[in-house]
Amino acid sequence: MSNFSLIYDYKKKEKNNGNRSVSIRDKGENALLEVEKKGNQVEIVTYWRGDKTTKFTLPLELFERMYNDIIQSN
């Protein structure tokens, strides 16, 4: 079994309006990453110790390209 679950909380949900979101909490740092698909855009928000620190919105196509580039094996 992976130790990820000891350090991180991973949650996914679908909102009533159809938007999907994922949140990952780093328990040790009290940091939170939220990623939400809103139509054709992806919104990424980070929190540290309860304060919103960054918000970044990008087209879904660009997010998918970024994801695929990261997971590809060399």
C-alpha angles and dihedrals in degrees: 000000000000123000090221092095091058093056104029137045114210119195132172129186144168115225124220090256091058097255115137123215139184127197129192120192121198100210095195095053096032087232128145133201117195123188119184130180109219110181107295094349137076120215118203118193128178128199128190120193091345097309123113105239106172140009122191127179123191138164115275091237091057092047090052091049091050091049093049092048091052098049097044114109118236 
